[in-house]
Amino acid sequence: MSEAQGEIHLVLPDPIERAACFRLLAAGAVRVVRSFASADDYLHAEADRAGGVLLFHWCQPGATSGAALLALLGNRPDVTTFVTAERLSLDETRAMLRGGAHDLLPAPLDPRLVRRTLDAALDEWRLAQPQRALRRAAEARLALLTPRERDILEAIAAGLGNKAIARRLDLSPRTVEVHRANIMRRAEAGSIAELLRLRFIAESGVVADHMLRSGA
């Protein structure tokens, strides 16, 4: 399945629990479901490259703990992460959610709840895929800018004209003009409005419908 479709990954040490969840998720639907006995196995297989939905048990065997896995993937925009655990304190729960977990599922797992939850999460992931693609494209175009050009782009976004930018950065207005032309060329932007939309998309990942439709 292509990256745009996403995958469901289970990282569950208990073989009975892992098999029960896998069977229900893999039955009667077009999706890729992969299961792993440990976070070490998951990372060794480089399964995280596919993106999608991940459910893992907080207590992991091997070198990679649940906390380490969450730190690695919790804030990845292309991975929706769920954690299952027993007997968590309120502080531990808050720390997991702050660390990027989308939600927590009670253990031992109910495979029916797992299927409903992960199916819904995968549907949301797929709906968000076009925005992620736009963000990656915008980031790639702006990554070509030099540090000085990024400074000037930030000043443009703040609404400053060439003379004000020159004063702020201790440059001549002519140098600012040259940098602006280079920014437009490197970012392949046809107008300042398009350039600012690229910056907005790259930084926030949120694309408002009126911005997509408008040339302003």
N, C-alpha and C positions, 0 to 999 in steps of 0.2 A: 504494500500500500504506500502511496506517496506521502511525503512529509505533510502535505496540506491536509490529509485526513487525520493525522495524529494516531497515537496508539494508547492502549491502556496497559500499564505495567504494575505488577504486584510484586512487592519485595516482602515476603512473609516467611519467617523461619519455620513455622509449624507446617509440616507437609500435608496434614489432613485439612487444615484451614485453607492453605494455599490451593490445594486441589479442588476443594468445594467451591471456592470463589472463582477459580479459573473456569471450571465446567459451566457455571451459570452465566458468566460473562461471555464465554465463547459460543454459547448455544443460540442459534436462531437469529443472528445479526451479522451484518457486514462490518467487521472491525478487526483490528489486530490486537490480540491480547497475549502478553508475554509474562511469564512468572519466573521469579528468582528466589533462591533460598536465603540470600544474604545481600547486603548492600555491596559487599566486595564483588560478588558475582555480577550484580547489576552494572557496576562501574567498569568491571573488566570487559563486559560485553559491549560497552559504550552505548547502551540502550538509550541513554538520555539524549543522544543526538536526534532521535526521531521526534521529540516533543510529544505533547499530549497530556495524559492524566496518570499520575503516580500515586499509589497507595502503599505505604510501608509501615511496618511495625517499629515502634520507638526503640524497643530492645532488639538490637541486632548482634548476631555472632560475628566474630572476625575483627579485623582491624578498623573497619569503618562503622562508627556508631550511628544511631539514628540522628543524634544531634549534628554530627558531621555531614550526614546526607542532607539534612534540612538546610544547613549553612551553605552547602554547595548549590542546591537547587531551589530553595524556598523563594527566592526573589527572581528566578528566571521567568520572563514573561511568556515563554513558550511551554512551560510545564505547570500544570495545576496540581498541587501537592496536597494529599490527604495523609493524615497520621492516625494510626490506631495504637492504643495503649491501655493498660489497666492502672487503676488507682492513681490518677494524676491529681496533684494539688491544683488549686486555683492559680497559684503563681506559675506552675509549670505549664498549665494550659495557656495562660496569657503569653508566656515566653514563646511557645510554639507558634501561636497566631501572629505575634509580632515578628517572628522569624520567617514568616512567609507561608505557613501552612494555610491552605484554603479553609479547611475544617478538620475536626477530629471525629473519628468513628469509634464507638465503644467496642472494647474487646471483652470476650471473644466475639469475632465478627459474625454477623448474620449475612450470609451470602445474598439474600434477597435485598437487604438494605444496601449492600455493596453495589449490586447491579443497578438499582434505581439511582443511587447517588453518583456513581461513576458514569453511567449513561448520560445523565443530565449535564455533568461537568464536561463530557466530551462534546456534547452538542454545543454548549457555550463556547468551548475551545474552537470548534470549527467555525462558528459564526464570527469569532474574533480574528480568524486567520487573515482575511483581507487587510485589516488594519495593521497586523504585524508585518505583512509583506510591504505595505506602504512605508512603515517605519524603517524597516531594514533598507529599503531603497533610498529613503531620505538620508539615513545615517551614512550610507556608502557615498553619496554625493557630497555631503558636508565633510566627510573624513579627509577629502582631498585638500581642504583649506589649511594654510599655514597657521601657526599660533597668532601671528599679527593679524592675519585676515579674520580669524575668529574674534579677536578683540574688536575689529571694525564691524563685523556682523552684529555683535552684541550692541554696539553703539547705534547702529542703524535700527535695530529692533527697539531701542530705547527712544527712537524718534529724533535722533540728532542729525543735523546736516553736516556737510563736509567740513565747514569751518569749525563747528563745535567739536567734531571728532578730532580734527587736527589739534585743537587746543588740549583736549583731554589726553591725547596720546603723544603730544609733543612732536607732531609731524607737520609737514607743510600741506596745505590744501591740495596741491598738485599730487603729492604722494598718496594722499587719501583717495583721490580720483583714480589713480593707477591701481591701488589695491581694490577698490570697488569693482573696477572692470575685471580684474583677475578673479575676484570672488564670483562674479556672474558667470565667467567663462568656466571656472573649475566646477561650479555647482550645476552648470548647464541650466541656468535659470533665465527665462526670457524677460522677466520683470522683477522689480523689487518685491511686488506682492507675492510672486511665486517663490522667491527666495525666502521670504518670511514664513510662508506656509511650510516650506521644507524644514525650517528651523523649528516651527511649532510641532510638526509631526515627529521629527526626530527626538525632541525633548520630552514630549508628553505622550506620544503614541495614541493620542485621541484625535480623531478626525471628525469635525462637525460637518454635517451634511451641507450646510450653506456655504462652507469654505470649499468643499469639493466642487459644488456647482458654480460658484462665483469665480469670476476672473479678477475680482478686486483684491 
